[in-house]
């Protein structure tokens, strides 16, 4: 066997073993204990295949809290929403800006759409106000709000009945401290009712302000306000030093976790309005998967049968390369963490047809060489050499188109472009390297003198 054939065989076996290693998890097998979890990667399914949510958000740039640049505010909102979603634990979310002030959010596999919307859409403006217990709340409700005060609603839950109780209260219009000084937040359990609450830590300046405010207002109530709603209004029993505080408000564990996530990720620079909300059910997603698998199987079976009938034994070689091609493609999707969508399945089906195009060109060239009287070995070498430039040229132009689709397309189009690009590159490898190695082995090692083509 020639030296270059030896290296080619080694490369093929390495690629094959690596592909099987990354391909197997996507077949549905359970992870063996000896298999490291970080290497047990499955193909990620997109929103249209596993179900989930598709949201279109509009950042209300005319209500920017700090008077900043609208474009910067949208970029900031995008990063904050991304941080919130990442901490929420959604697998492979798609979050991107669209137009001047819109953000597209896709959350595959989401199980609680309402909770996700609340998490994403909260502005999360945290502030601490002193409660004005001396003011007349009823007059304020009727429209006579004292100067320097603001009317806010306190929402609480009755422990015995579980009923939500709402009441109005007067607080100082200007907050004594804002969430701008927040450095961290986490969920803890405690209090009289052993319930979840959010513990927050303030930076040095925030700690000094909080120390001063609580020290000067012992025996007054301090309203903890989130997005204009009073979450709790505890009494200040003593000066609070150290830069720590806690937010209570009859939270469930999920509510407390989400509030902590929102605070850690930061407050949105402007309110966000949901202008589009689509939910794809898991049943519809599974139906798409089933149809995608069926169509892929029909396409694969049709191509295999055609190649066997038309090219006989050489067609069987092309079919082996085609199956190898699909294994590598699925393995590559899993290894790179790519997300497979319905258009992505269309790209795979297209790849099945394109994968044998190169073999057709090569086989026809080999036929021509055999017809002029060349030996089998010489005809194979000449056929591959003469078809090489045509195959590379045809696939390169298609690859350039796929790259353009990926660069300028949106989510579904990108999914198609990814599978098409990978399919093109892999099909060139299987057609020019794998099948050539099989023919070389047959002619050099098995002594094949005549091809069934």
BASESE-366773 format. One record per residue (C-alpha): residue in one letter; x, y, z. Coordinates in nm, 4 decimals. Each point is the difference from the previous one (the first is absolute). Last residue first. Layout:
residues N
<pt A,<X,Y,Z>>
...
***
This chain:
residues 453
<pt X,<-2.0018,0.0031,-1.3101>>
<pt X,<0.1047,-0.3455,0.1180>>
<pt X,<0.3733,0.0633,-0.0016>>
<pt X,<0.2497,-0.2490,-0.1417>>
<pt X,<0.3473,-0.1026,0.1157>>
<pt X,<-0.0527,-0.0054,0.3780>>
<pt X,<0.3226,-0.1261,0.1578>>
<pt X,<-0.1325,0.0190,0.3538>>
<pt X,<0.2857,0.2144,0.1321>>
<pt X,<0.0772,0.2459,-0.2809>>
<pt X,<-0.3272,0.0166,-0.1945>>
<pt X,<-0.2425,-0.0415,0.2889>>
<pt X,<0.2020,0.2051,0.2468>>
<pt X,<0.0427,0.2793,-0.2522>>
<pt X,<-0.3742,-0.0062,-0.0751>>
<pt X,<-0.0860,0.0224,0.3710>>
<pt X,<0.2532,0.2815,0.0574>>
<pt X,<-0.1457,0.1928,-0.2945>>
<pt X,<-0.3494,-0.0414,0.1485>>
<pt X,<0.1144,0.1494,0.3312>>
<pt X,<0.2152,0.2863,-0.1334>>
<pt X,<-0.1723,0.1696,-0.2934>>
<pt X,<-0.3632,-0.0916,0.0616>>
<pt X,<0.0084,-0.0216,0.3821>>
<pt X,<0.2001,0.3212,0.0406>>
<pt X,<-0.2002,0.1910,-0.2600>>
<pt X,<-0.3216,-0.1177,0.1679>>
<pt X,<0.1281,0.1276,0.3373>>
<pt X,<0.0634,0.3523,-0.1298>>
<pt X,<-0.3345,0.0179,-0.1799>>
<pt X,<-0.1961,-0.1470,0.2923>>
<pt X,<0.1585,0.2390,0.2493>>
<pt X,<-0.0991,0.2952,-0.2158>>
<pt X,<-0.3539,-0.1332,-0.0616>>
<pt X,<-0.0533,-0.0775,0.3694>>
<pt X,<0.1088,0.3496,0.1005>>
<pt X,<-0.1840,0.1818,-0.2810>>
<pt X,<-0.3330,-0.1671,0.0808>>
<pt X,<0.0304,0.0969,0.3662>>
<pt X,<0.1004,0.3518,-0.1033>>
<pt X,<-0.3184,0.0282,-0.2064>>
<pt X,<-0.2072,-0.1042,0.3020>>
<pt X,<0.1727,0.2559,0.2306>>
<pt X,<0.0382,0.3046,-0.2287>>
<pt X,<0.2110,0.0311,-0.3138>>
<pt X,<0.2820,0.2426,-0.0783>>
<pt X,<0.3132,-0.1888,0.0981>>
<pt X,<-0.1444,-0.3519,-0.0150>>
<pt X,<-0.1530,0.0541,-0.3437>>
<pt X,<0.3273,0.1514,-0.1231>>
<pt X,<0.1895,-0.3043,0.1310>>
<pt X,<-0.2434,-0.2337,-0.1761>>
<pt X,<0.0488,0.1849,-0.3295>>
<pt X,<0.3790,-0.0263,0.0359>>
<pt X,<-0.0378,-0.3734,0.0685>>
<pt X,<-0.2028,-0.0452,-0.3183>>
<pt X,<0.2733,0.1721,-0.2027>>
<pt X,<0.2642,-0.2120,0.1728>>
<pt X,<-0.1898,-0.3235,-0.0663>>
<pt X,<-0.0084,0.0497,-0.3770>>
<pt X,<0.3664,0.1090,-0.0202>>
<pt X,<0.1278,-0.2808,0.2233>>
<pt X,<-0.1907,-0.2639,-0.1968>>
<pt X,<0.1088,0.1355,-0.3406>>
<pt X,<0.3645,0.0231,0.1104>>
<pt X,<0.0053,-0.3585,0.1342>>
<pt X,<-0.1794,-0.1709,-0.2892>>
<pt X,<0.3160,-0.0360,-0.2127>>
<pt X,<0.2168,-0.1291,0.2856>>
<pt X,<-0.2656,-0.2376,0.1350>>
<pt X,<-0.0612,-0.1552,-0.3412>>
<pt X,<0.3724,-0.0235,-0.0748>>
<pt X,<0.0716,-0.1911,0.3188>>
<pt X,<-0.2971,-0.2329,-0.0519>>
<pt X,<0.0824,-0.0580,-0.3692>>
<pt X,<0.3645,-0.0753,0.0824>>
<pt X,<-0.0945,-0.2619,0.2583>>
<pt X,<-0.2628,-0.1578,-0.2265>>
<pt X,<0.2316,-0.0112,-0.2990>>
<pt X,<-0.0491,0.2461,-0.2818>>
<pt X,<-0.1677,-0.1022,-0.3244>>
<pt X,<-0.1710,0.3144,-0.1248>>
<pt X,<-0.3310,-0.1241,0.1420>>
<pt X,<0.1539,-0.0428,0.3466>>
<pt X,<0.0938,0.3696,0.0060>>
<pt X,<-0.3503,0.1054,-0.0987>>
<pt X,<-0.1541,-0.2224,0.2657>>
<pt X,<0.2360,0.1456,0.2615>>
<pt X,<-0.1135,0.3515,-0.0952>>
<pt X,<-0.3639,-0.1061,0.0367>>
<pt X,<0.0794,-0.1487,0.3394>>
<pt X,<0.1704,0.3188,0.1195>>
<pt X,<-0.2865,0.2293,-0.1059>>
<pt X,<-0.2564,-0.2337,0.1596>>
<pt X,<0.2111,-0.0194,0.3152>>
<pt X,<0.0045,0.3791,0.0267>>
<pt X,<-0.3772,0.0144,-0.0325>>
<pt X,<-0.0373,-0.2705,0.2674>>
<pt X,<0.0127,0.2413,0.2962>>
<pt X,<-0.2241,0.2541,-0.1757>>
<pt X,<-0.3093,-0.2156,0.0351>>
<pt X,<0.0583,-0.0775,0.3673>>
<pt X,<0.1059,0.3615,0.0598>>
<pt X,<-0.3418,0.1215,-0.1116>>
<pt X,<-0.1597,-0.2230,0.2639>>
<pt X,<0.2430,0.1366,0.2609>>
<pt X,<-0.0802,0.3593,-0.0990>>
<pt X,<-0.3713,-0.0751,0.0308>>
<pt X,<0.0733,-0.1319,0.3507>>
<pt X,<0.1611,0.3365,0.0712>>
<pt X,<-0.3150,0.1710,-0.1285>>
<pt X,<-0.1825,-0.1920,0.2769>>
<pt X,<0.2591,0.1095,0.2565>>
<pt X,<0.3186,-0.1608,0.1333>>
<pt X,<0.1993,0.2165,0.2418>>
<pt X,<0.3793,-0.0232,-0.0217>>
<pt X,<0.1987,-0.1017,0.3089>>
<pt X,<0.3176,-0.0436,-0.2050>>
<pt X,<0.0362,-0.3677,0.0963>>
<pt X,<-0.3705,-0.0790,-0.0404>>
<pt X,<-0.0309,0.1538,-0.3464>>
<pt X,<0.3304,-0.1623,-0.0992>>
<pt X,<-0.1218,-0.3431,0.1144>>
<pt X,<-0.3199,0.0390,-0.2043>>
<pt X,<0.2068,0.0877,-0.3086>>
<pt X,<0.2609,-0.2728,0.0577>>
<pt X,<-0.2721,-0.2659,0.0227>>
<pt X,<-0.1723,0.1393,-0.3108>>
<pt X,<0.3222,-0.0112,-0.2050>>
<pt X,<0.0818,-0.3551,0.1104>>
<pt X,<-0.3429,-0.0993,-0.1326>>
<pt X,<0.0806,0.1750,-0.3302>>
<pt X,<0.3500,-0.1537,-0.0172>>
<pt X,<-0.1514,-0.3462,0.0352>>
<pt X,<-0.2503,0.0897,-0.2734>>
<pt X,<0.2809,0.1147,-0.2323>>
<pt X,<0.1755,-0.3351,0.0476>>
<pt X,<-0.3275,-0.1805,-0.0699>>
<pt X,<-0.0338,0.2044,-0.3195>>
<pt X,<0.3403,-0.1285,-0.1058>>
<pt X,<-0.1387,-0.3504,0.0423>>
<pt X,<-0.3015,0.0730,-0.2246>>
<pt X,<0.0170,0.3505,-0.1526>>
<pt X,<-0.3591,0.0455,-0.1202>>
<pt X,<-0.1892,-0.2430,0.2218>>
<pt X,<0.2071,0.0487,0.3147>>
<pt X,<0.0120,0.3795,-0.0442>>
<pt X,<-0.3766,0.0187,-0.0481>>
<pt X,<-0.0720,-0.2196,0.3033>>
<pt X,<0.2246,0.2071,0.2281>>
<pt X,<-0.1471,0.3304,-0.1275>>
<pt X,<-0.3562,-0.1170,0.0624>>
<pt X,<0.0822,-0.1350,0.3484>>
<pt X,<0.1655,0.3279,0.1046>>
<pt X,<-0.2895,0.2116,-0.1282>>
<pt X,<-0.2590,-0.2226,0.1658>>
<pt X,<0.1968,-0.0009,0.3267>>
<pt X,<0.0402,0.3788,-0.0049>>
<pt X,<-0.3724,0.0446,-0.0683>>
<pt X,<-0.0899,-0.2321,0.2860>>
<pt X,<0.2455,0.1611,0.2417>>
<pt X,<-0.1323,0.3475,-0.0810>>
<pt X,<-0.3599,-0.1177,0.0317>>
<pt X,<0.0710,-0.1502,0.3415>>
<pt X,<0.1912,0.3095,0.1165>>
<pt X,<-0.2807,0.2309,-0.1158>>
<pt X,<-0.2552,-0.2135,0.1882>>
<pt X,<0.2221,0.0182,0.3078>>
<pt X,<-0.0036,0.3809,-0.0228>>
<pt X,<-0.3780,0.0088,-0.0374>>
<pt X,<-0.0326,-0.2180,0.3100>>
<pt X,<0.2539,0.2145,0.1912>>
<pt X,<-0.2212,0.3037,-0.0507>>
<pt X,<0.1308,0.3103,-0.1748>>
<pt X,<-0.0857,0.3194,0.1871>>
<pt X,<-0.0091,0.3295,-0.1840>>
<pt X,<0.0176,0.3429,0.1630>>
<pt X,<0.0303,0.3285,-0.1874>>
<pt X,<-0.0167,0.3604,0.1222>>
<pt X,<0.1512,-0.0561,0.3462>>
<pt X,<0.0881,0.3423,0.1412>>
<pt X,<0.3298,0.0737,0.1729>>
<pt X,<0.0359,0.2948,0.2377>>
<pt X,<0.3315,0.1870,-0.0175>>
<pt X,<0.3562,-0.0424,0.1308>>
<pt X,<-0.0804,-0.3564,0.1143>>
<pt X,<0.1136,-0.0646,0.3546>>
<pt X,<0.2925,-0.2295,0.0701>>
<pt X,<0.0785,-0.3668,-0.0544>>
<pt X,<0.0403,-0.0604,0.3732>>
<pt X,<-0.3293,0.1774,0.0728>>
<pt X,<-0.1924,-0.1969,-0.2597>>
<pt X,<0.1502,-0.3294,0.1177>>
<pt X,<-0.0883,0.0745,0.3639>>
<pt X,<-0.3566,0.0843,-0.1009>>
<pt X,<-0.0210,-0.3223,-0.1995>>
<pt X,<0.1215,-0.2073,0.2945>>
<pt X,<-0.2451,0.1689,0.2389>>
<pt X,<-0.2891,-0.0571,-0.2396>>
<pt X,<0.1002,-0.3644,-0.0482>>
<pt X,<0.0192,-0.0569,0.3779>>
<pt X,<-0.3371,0.1635,0.0565>>
<pt X,<0.0169,0.3553,0.1265>>
<pt X,<-0.2084,0.1440,0.2819>>
<pt X,<0.1740,0.3361,-0.0291>>
<pt X,<0.3426,0.0093,0.1581>>
<pt X,<0.3051,0.1888,-0.1190>>
<pt X,<0.3105,-0.0221,0.2160>>
<pt X,<0.2770,0.2438,0.0767>>
<pt X,<0.3791,0.0113,0.0063>>
<pt X,<0.2426,0.2947,-0.0097>>
<pt X,<0.1683,-0.0705,0.3328>>
<pt X,<-0.2103,0.2251,0.2197>>
<pt X,<-0.3706,0.0075,0.0782>>
<pt X,<-0.0933,0.2551,0.2702>>
<pt X,<-0.2820,-0.1322,0.2133>>
<pt X,<-0.3639,-0.1054,-0.0056>>
<pt X,<-0.0781,0.1243,-0.3489>>
<pt X,<-0.3502,-0.1341,-0.0637>>
<pt X,<-0.0528,-0.2128,-0.3097>>
<pt X,<-0.1821,0.1254,-0.3109>>
<pt X,<-0.0152,-0.2834,-0.2520>>
<pt X,<-0.0298,-0.0463,-0.3758>>
<pt X,<-0.1191,0.3546,-0.0685>>
<pt X,<-0.0741,0.0283,-0.3724>>
<pt X,<0.1621,0.2660,-0.2225>>
<pt X,<0.2290,-0.2408,-0.1833>>
<pt X,<0.1273,-0.1500,0.3257>>
<pt X,<-0.0481,0.2024,0.3193>>
<pt X,<0.1314,-0.0841,0.3477>>
<pt X,<-0.1882,0.2360,0.2324>>
<pt X,<0.1808,0.0917,0.3239>>
<pt X,<-0.2178,0.0466,0.3074>>
<pt X,<0.0959,0.2369,0.2791>>
<pt X,<0.1105,-0.1134,0.3467>>
<pt X,<0.3645,0.1023,-0.0687>>
<pt X,<0.0234,0.2608,-0.2760>>
<pt X,<0.3426,0.1658,0.0338>>
<pt X,<0.1902,-0.3257,0.0468>>
<pt X,<-0.1888,-0.1705,-0.2828>>
<pt X,<0.0852,0.2786,-0.2461>>
<pt X,<0.3664,0.0326,0.1083>>
<pt X,<0.0746,-0.3724,-0.0110>>
<pt X,<-0.1784,-0.0347,-0.3344>>
<pt X,<0.2022,0.2881,-0.1432>>
<pt X,<0.3279,-0.1450,0.1308>>
<pt X,<-0.0853,-0.3450,-0.1354>>
<pt X,<-0.0915,0.1457,-0.3391>>
<pt X,<0.3370,0.1768,-0.0150>>
<pt X,<0.1850,-0.3186,0.0902>>
<pt X,<-0.1959,-0.2216,-0.2420>>
<pt X,<-0.3248,-0.1602,0.1093>>
<pt X,<-0.0833,-0.3643,0.0735>>
<pt X,<-0.3440,-0.1521,-0.0447>>
<pt X,<-0.1830,-0.2906,0.1660>>
<pt X,<-0.3167,-0.1076,-0.1776>>
<pt X,<-0.2629,-0.1841,0.2028>>
<pt X,<-0.1356,-0.3530,0.0083>>
<pt X,<-0.2265,-0.0962,0.2942>>
<pt X,<0.0597,-0.1254,0.3520>>
<pt X,<-0.3198,0.1773,0.1153>>
<pt X,<0.1664,0.2199,0.2622>>
<pt X,<0.3048,0.0589,-0.2152>>
<pt X,<0.2184,-0.2464,-0.1852>>
<pt X,<0.0966,-0.1467,-0.3338>>
<pt X,<0.2546,0.1638,-0.2309>>
<pt X,<0.0122,0.1050,-0.3639>>
<pt X,<0.2924,0.2024,-0.1282>>
<pt X,<0.0833,0.3555,-0.1047>>
<pt X,<0.3253,0.1737,-0.0852>>
<pt X,<0.1617,0.3414,-0.0543>>
<pt X,<-0.2946,0.2412,0.0331>>
<pt X,<0.0927,0.3696,0.0068>>
<pt X,<-0.2015,0.0828,-0.3145>>
<pt X,<-0.2949,-0.1674,0.1724>>
<pt X,<-0.1013,0.3326,0.1472>>
<pt X,<0.0241,0.1692,0.3437>>
<pt X,<-0.1947,0.2750,0.1756>>
<pt X,<-0.2592,0.0037,-0.2756>>
<pt X,<-0.1605,0.3350,-0.0850>>
<pt X,<-0.3779,0.0110,0.0151>>
<pt X,<-0.0073,-0.0910,0.3696>>
<pt X,<-0.2600,-0.2649,0.0623>>
<pt X,<-0.3769,0.0055,0.0412>>
<pt X,<-0.1817,-0.3321,0.0152>>
<pt X,<-0.2712,-0.1798,-0.1891>>
<pt X,<-0.1149,-0.3512,0.0818>>
<pt X,<-0.0212,-0.3272,-0.1842>>
<pt X,<-0.0653,-0.3385,0.1595>>
<pt X,<0.0419,-0.3226,-0.1976>>
<pt X,<-0.1877,-0.2930,0.1524>>
<pt X,<0.1995,-0.3014,0.1226>>
<pt X,<-0.2618,-0.0445,0.2746>>
<pt X,<0.2109,-0.0323,0.3160>>
<pt X,<0.3194,0.1610,-0.1242>>
<pt X,<-0.1723,0.3026,-0.1583>>
<pt X,<0.2152,0.1029,-0.2966>>
<pt X,<0.1390,0.3514,-0.0420>>
<pt X,<0.0008,0.2730,-0.2650>>
<pt X,<0.0822,0.3555,0.1090>>
<pt X,<-0.1101,0.2672,-0.2458>>
<pt X,<0.1713,0.3336,-0.0424>>
<pt X,<-0.1032,0.3656,0.0420>>
<pt X,<0.2914,0.2435,-0.0132>>
<pt X,<0.1075,0.2661,0.2488>>
<pt X,<0.1998,0.3245,-0.0197>>
<pt X,<-0.3112,0.2140,-0.0062>>
<pt X,<-0.3030,-0.1826,0.1377>>
<pt X,<-0.2162,-0.1971,-0.2482>>
<pt X,<-0.3555,0.1348,-0.0335>>
<pt X,<-0.1359,-0.2233,-0.2785>>
<pt X,<-0.2729,-0.2024,0.1691>>
<pt X,<0.2577,-0.2692,0.0825>>
<pt X,<0.2099,0.2725,0.1666>>
<pt X,<-0.2988,0.1099,0.2041>>
<pt X,<-0.0462,-0.3606,0.1122>>
<pt X,<0.3691,-0.0359,0.0890>>
<pt X,<0.0042,0.2996,0.2346>>
<pt X,<0.3680,0.0525,0.0817>>
<pt X,<0.1599,-0.0683,0.3391>>
<pt X,<0.1130,-0.3543,-0.0904>>
<pt X,<0.2345,0.1340,-0.2697>>
<pt X,<0.1968,-0.3172,-0.0909>>
<pt X,<0.3685,0.0520,-0.0798>>
<pt X,<0.0994,-0.1135,-0.3485>>
<pt X,<0.2498,-0.2672,-0.1111>>
<pt X,<0.0343,-0.0606,-0.3739>>
<pt X,<0.0364,-0.2895,-0.2430>>
<pt X,<-0.0729,0.0480,-0.3693>>
<pt X,<-0.0416,-0.3541,-0.1267>>
<pt X,<-0.1295,0.0780,-0.3533>>
<pt X,<-0.1735,-0.3346,0.0020>>
<pt X,<-0.0569,-0.1417,-0.3490>>
<pt X,<0.2412,-0.2917,-0.0057>>
<pt X,<-0.0852,-0.1607,0.3328>>
<pt X,<-0.3730,0.0601,-0.0297>>
<pt X,<-0.0003,-0.1447,-0.3511>>
<pt X,<0.1957,-0.3062,0.1162>>
<pt X,<-0.2423,-0.0596,0.2880>>
<pt X,<-0.2960,0.0147,-0.2359>>
<pt X,<0.1640,-0.2365,-0.2503>>
<pt X,<0.0666,-0.2777,0.2572>>
<pt X,<0.1449,-0.3074,-0.1743>>
<pt X,<0.2494,0.1616,-0.2389>>
<pt X,<0.1399,-0.2563,-0.2445>>
<pt X,<0.1465,0.2551,-0.2395>>
<pt X,<0.0024,0.3666,0.1103>>
<pt X,<0.0146,0.2383,-0.2954>>
<pt X,<0.0404,0.3719,0.0750>>
<pt X,<-0.0082,0.2682,-0.2702>>
<pt X,<0.0824,0.3538,0.1134>>
<pt X,<-0.1451,0.3154,-0.1522>>
<pt X,<0.1122,0.3627,0.0202>>
<pt X,<0.1691,0.0989,-0.3232>>
<pt X,<-0.0384,-0.3110,-0.2133>>
<pt X,<0.0418,-0.3488,0.1420>>
<pt X,<0.2351,-0.0798,0.2871>>
<pt X,<0.0754,-0.3599,0.0880>>
<pt X,<-0.0706,-0.2659,0.2606>>
<pt X,<-0.0106,-0.3696,-0.0940>>
<pt X,<-0.0064,-0.2275,0.3052>>
<pt X,<0.2085,-0.3209,-0.0079>>
<pt X,<-0.1222,-0.1643,0.3217>>
<pt X,<-0.2002,0.2243,0.2351>>
<pt X,<0.1481,0.0137,0.3518>>
<pt X,<-0.1557,0.3136,0.1526>>
<pt X,<0.3557,0.1285,0.0511>>
<pt X,<0.0539,0.0053,-0.3771>>
<pt X,<-0.3421,0.1616,-0.0547>>
<pt X,<0.0772,0.2807,0.2447>>
<pt X,<0.3448,0.0605,-0.1483>>
<pt X,<-0.1422,0.0142,-0.3539>>
<pt X,<-0.2701,0.2415,0.1166>>
<pt X,<0.2697,0.2251,0.1495>>
<pt X,<0.2090,-0.0221,-0.3181>>
<pt X,<-0.2922,0.0932,-0.2246>>
<pt X,<-0.1137,0.2801,0.2326>>
<pt X,<0.3491,0.1512,-0.0208>>
<pt X,<-0.0060,-0.0183,-0.3801>>
<pt X,<-0.3460,0.1626,-0.0026>>
<pt X,<0.1196,0.2742,0.2365>>
<pt X,<0.3073,0.0643,-0.2142>>
<pt X,<-0.2263,0.0591,-0.2998>>
<pt X,<-0.2244,0.2350,0.2004>>
<pt X,<0.2936,0.2092,0.1336>>
<pt X,<-0.0383,0.0860,0.3670>>
<pt X,<-0.2650,0.1953,0.1919>>
<pt X,<0.0587,-0.2051,0.3143>>
<pt X,<-0.3371,-0.1745,0.0220>>
<pt X,<-0.0645,-0.0435,-0.3702>>
<pt X,<-0.3727,0.0480,-0.0582>>
<pt X,<0.0096,0.1080,-0.3657>>
<pt X,<0.2099,-0.3106,-0.0688>>
<pt X,<-0.2947,-0.2305,0.0658>>
<pt X,<0.1901,-0.3202,-0.0784>>
<pt X,<-0.2177,-0.2232,-0.2162>>
<pt X,<0.0072,-0.3725,0.0584>>
<pt X,<-0.0874,-0.2727,-0.2505>>
<pt X,<-0.0311,-0.3341,0.1753>>
<pt X,<0.0211,-0.3559,-0.1310>>
<pt X,<-0.0693,-0.2667,0.2604>>
<pt X,<0.0575,-0.3742,0.0238>>
<pt X,<-0.0458,-0.3188,-0.1973>>
<pt X,<0.2573,-0.2714,-0.0639>>
<pt X,<0.0154,0.0203,-0.3793>>
<pt X,<-0.1046,0.3559,-0.0912>>
<pt X,<0.1980,0.1466,0.2909>>
<pt X,<0.3230,-0.1626,-0.1081>>
<pt X,<0.1369,-0.3375,0.1008>>
<pt X,<0.3524,-0.0283,0.1379>>
<pt X,<0.1864,-0.3052,-0.1281>>
<pt X,<0.1207,-0.2018,0.2977>>
<pt X,<0.3311,0.0323,0.1771>>
<pt X,<0.1475,-0.2630,0.2341>>
<pt X,<0.3454,0.1603,0.0113>>
<pt X,<-0.0730,0.2207,0.3027>>
<pt X,<-0.1706,-0.2959,0.1707>>
<pt X,<0.3142,-0.2154,-0.0021>>
<pt X,<-0.0835,-0.3561,-0.1262>>
<pt X,<0.1049,-0.2615,0.2605>>
<pt X,<-0.3429,0.0137,0.1665>>
<pt X,<-0.1780,-0.0833,-0.3251>>
<pt X,<-0.2244,0.2753,-0.1410>>
<pt X,<-0.3384,-0.1334,-0.1057>>
<pt X,<-0.0534,-0.0588,-0.3708>>
<pt X,<-0.2317,0.2343,-0.1903>>
<pt X,<0.1691,-0.0070,-0.3411>>
<pt X,<0.1372,0.3510,0.0574>>
<pt X,<0.2498,-0.1322,0.2578>>
<pt X,<0.1416,-0.2424,-0.2645>>
<pt X,<0.1091,0.2606,-0.2561>>
<pt X,<0.2768,0.1667,0.2008>>
<pt X,<0.2000,-0.3201,0.0551>>
<pt X,<-0.1029,-0.1396,-0.3414>>
<pt X,<0.1413,0.3137,-0.1615>>
<pt X,<0.3267,-0.0225,0.1959>>
<pt X,<0.0397,-0.3636,-0.1072>>
<pt X,<-0.0698,0.0805,-0.3662>>
<pt X,<0.2251,0.3080,-0.0059>>
<pt X,<0.2889,-0.1959,0.1519>>
<pt X,<-0.0611,-0.2921,-0.2383>>
<pt X,<-0.0037,0.2303,-0.3034>>
<pt X,<0.3165,0.1803,0.1101>>
<pt X,<0.1866,-0.3312,0.0470>>
<pt X,<-0.1120,-0.1201,-0.3431>>
<pt X,<0.1193,0.3225,-0.1629>>
<pt X,<0.3356,-0.0307,0.1764>>
<pt X,<0.0446,-0.3537,-0.1320>>
<pt X,<-0.1161,0.0978,-0.3477>>
<pt X,<0.2644,0.2739,-0.0105>>
<pt X,<0.2675,-0.2612,0.0789>>
<pt X,<-0.1047,-0.2393,-0.2768>>
<pt X,<-0.1365,-0.3404,0.0915>>
***
